């Protein structure tokens, strides 16, 4: 009974200073051990990341580390339980010895301090040894290679890439692939593909790259052929080129005897004659050969509609006292038009309006104004004029004959008189 009472009395009392210190010491010790375990775990993880061990070794270390951490947590939990048990035991001892003298309490308080000091020294030595071991392990482990700065990488790229490009270009230019090209010609009717290639100035030894860069220049050179109105060069990967040409149209034919020379829409005259078999059914015959007048004629005809040009049979010069460049245009329906060469593009389109009003073959005079007349009446008038002119000529001839006879009579009379004397 007396012991139970003492225990109850001690439980009701507050803990002594030594007990408080002991509990604080044990808690600190548990916290330090937990921190050390965490530091050891971090250091091991750093060692694993820095070292160049294989993936299997890293995974095994992680398993061992997890087992170690689990063991440490179990030990910490058991140590905390032991600390609680020791605190309970110490409380019981304190309650048993609470009635003893104060000198014994002082002695008991001094002993844990000494024990704690000795334990601190041991722990410090242990930590020092661990640190030394860790340093040895770090020195033994391979140092990681320093990363190359990005500036040096970009500098190397800016030097290496252009050098490789130059190397490949030089190899390509030295190889036969550099001059390989396939050229097609489209749109030719009067000319041949060989003539177009020759006019373009493209040679077999030219580089494909130079042709690609100067294709517009070569297209302009194609126009040196008088048949070519426009030219265009297109490129298709890898070495295929196409020369697309558009030729000048044949507007008329210059007639010289039995030969017919094509007159192009540019105003130039082809030097080679066309055979009669190759002539179209309807064409315009130009019966004068002056180059400047022919160029003017073609430029004026370009302003006339194709319907009117299809009806023109021949064009010839018919100068009058007033108009030196007057043209006589004969149509396939026997109509005749008189129009100045310089005004042909303006006045000839009116023929389509006048034609609807004509019922018989007529002549249309556009020299000064515009009026029409019947060709039959004109033919009769021309015959009458010719007849009158012939009569005048006959009369003049008769007068000349009479005058000559009179002169002969006078000469004979004079000769007779001289003889009689």
Secondary structure as GFF3:
##gff-version 3
##sequence-region A 1 421
A	DSSP	alpha_helix	2	12	.	.	.	ID=ss1
A	DSSP	alpha_helix	17	50	.	.	.	ID=ss2
A	DSSP	alpha_helix	55	96	.	.	.	ID=ss3
A	DSSP	alpha_helix	102	140	.	.	.	ID=ss4
A	DSSP	alpha_helix	150	174	.	.	.	ID=ss5
A	DSSP	three_ten_helix	176	179	.	.	.	ID=ss6
A	DSSP	beta_strand	182	186	.	.	.	ID=ss7
A	DSSP	alpha_helix	193	200	.	.	.	ID=ss8
A	DSSP	alpha_helix	208	213	.	.	.	ID=ss9
A	DSSP	alpha_helix	215	222	.	.	.	ID=ss10
A	DSSP	beta_strand	228	236	.	.	.	ID=ss11
A	DSSP	beta_strand	240	247	.	.	.	ID=ss12
A	DSSP	beta_strand	250	256	.	.	.	ID=ss13
A	DSSP	beta_strand	259	264	.	.	.	ID=ss14
A	DSSP	beta_strand	269	274	.	.	.	ID=ss15
A	DSSP	three_ten_helix	276	278	.	.	.	ID=ss16
A	DSSP	beta_strand	285	286	.	.	.	ID=ss17
A	DSSP	alpha_helix	291	301	.	.	.	ID=ss18
A	DSSP	alpha_helix	306	310	.	.	.	ID=ss19
A	DSSP	beta_strand	312	317	.	.	.	ID=ss20
A	DSSP	beta_strand	326	331	.	.	.	ID=ss21
A	DSSP	beta_strand	336	340	.	.	.	ID=ss22
A	DSSP	three_ten_helix	341	343	.	.	.	ID=ss23
A	DSSP	alpha_helix	344	347	.	.	.	ID=ss24
A	DSSP	three_ten_helix	348	350	.	.	.	ID=ss25
A	DSSP	alpha_helix	351	355	.	.	.	ID=ss26
A	DSSP	beta_strand	362	365	.	.	.	ID=ss27
A	DSSP	beta_strand	371	374	.	.	.	ID=ss28
A	DSSP	alpha_helix	375	420	.	.	.	ID=ss29
###
